[in-house]
Amino acid sequence: MVSAGLEIIGLALCVIGSLLVMVACGLPMWKVSAFIESNIVTAQTSWEGLWMSCVVQSTGQMQCKVHDSVLALTHDLQTARALTIISSVLGVLGLMVTIAGAQCTNCIKAETVKARVVNAGGVIYIISGVLALVPFCWMANNIISDFYNPHISTSQKREIGAALYIGWAATGLLLIGGAMLCCSCPASENSSYSVKYAPTKRATPNGDYDKRNYV
């Protein structure tokens, strides 16, 4: 029962983490305009993501433009695209593997093999979390470095967007859920109690039972 509970909770955390990685990959709010001047009235806000850039007016109107050239993107954006996509694909693969070996399914009969399949699913989710963590941390490091760089103008400075916070939460869920799936142990074959039966009592040559059997 404990192992089944770990599998259910771990799988739920991993599924939520994978969905959040997909959401963070599609959101344009990786880099947000930094307002560090004294004027608090802002006419527009700029968002920069992996796939598009958006400008939000103070009236609520938003205009987005998809990145025209992939090769013209910076190295961090290209790497973030590749790693987040790979992480999302691994999340789907880990879901299929974990469900195949879960105790609530009958895809695999042997309990030992099912536990090993679940452990493999947990490893896949951990790899997915690590791959997703790299672009989020790399992008945040570049944003912070450019923010404190005196050679970059104020208009070009950016702050960490909501997509990065969602991505960090997603990687945490993937790592925790994958670790819980790896803790699923196969059922021990010697877990049941061994029953010892007393030897059969034989009769004496004259047909009577030995009196020691009644002691």
GIRAGI-V769969 format. One record per residue. PHI is phi in whole degrees, 0 to 359 (999 if undefined). Layout:
BEGIN
phi->PHI
phi->PHI
END
This chain:
BEGIN
phi->999
phi->295
phi->296
phi->295
phi->296
phi->298
phi->297
phi->294
phi->293
phi->298
phi->294
phi->297
phi->296
phi->292
phi->295
phi->297
phi->298
phi->296
phi->296
phi->292
phi->297
phi->296
phi->296
phi->296
phi->295
phi->273
phi->290
phi->273
phi->265
phi->275
phi->239
phi->237
phi->303
phi->261
phi->256
phi->242
phi->268
phi->285
phi->284
phi->268
phi->271
phi->243
phi->277
phi->207
phi->234
phi->255
phi->241
phi->229
phi->233
phi->286
phi->244
phi->204
phi->237
phi->232
phi->234
phi->252
phi->280
phi->294
phi->280
phi->101
phi->285
phi->234
phi->235
phi->237
phi->224
phi->285
phi->298
phi->287
phi->243
phi->284
phi->290
phi->279
phi->288
phi->288
phi->295
phi->292
phi->291
phi->297
phi->293
phi->297
phi->300
phi->296
phi->289
phi->291
phi->293
phi->298
phi->297
phi->294
phi->295
phi->295
phi->296
phi->293
phi->296
phi->296
phi->296
phi->296
phi->293
phi->293
phi->296
phi->297
phi->257
phi->293
phi->289
phi->274
phi->242
phi->243
phi->295
phi->235
phi->275
phi->290
phi->293
phi->295
phi->293
phi->298
phi->295
phi->292
phi->294
phi->297
phi->298
phi->296
phi->298
phi->296
phi->296
phi->298
phi->293
phi->295
phi->298
phi->299
phi->294
phi->294
phi->296
phi->285
phi->290
phi->299
phi->294
phi->294
phi->290
phi->297
phi->296
phi->296
phi->296
phi->294
phi->296
phi->293
phi->296
phi->290
phi->294
phi->265
phi->277
phi->289
phi->277
phi->262
phi->293
phi->296
phi->292
phi->265
phi->281
phi->232
phi->241
phi->290
phi->270
phi->293
phi->297
phi->291
phi->294
phi->297
phi->295
phi->294
phi->297
phi->295
phi->294
phi->297
phi->295
phi->295
phi->291
phi->293
phi->296
phi->296
phi->295
phi->293
phi->292
phi->290
phi->279
phi->288
phi->256
phi->291
phi->293
phi->284
phi->288
phi->260
phi->287
phi->283
phi->285
phi->276
phi->259
phi->254
phi->259
phi->286
phi->296
phi->294
phi->274
phi->262
phi->277
phi->282
phi->302
phi->277
phi->97
phi->267
phi->281
phi->299
phi->295
phi->291
phi->289
phi->266
phi->278
END
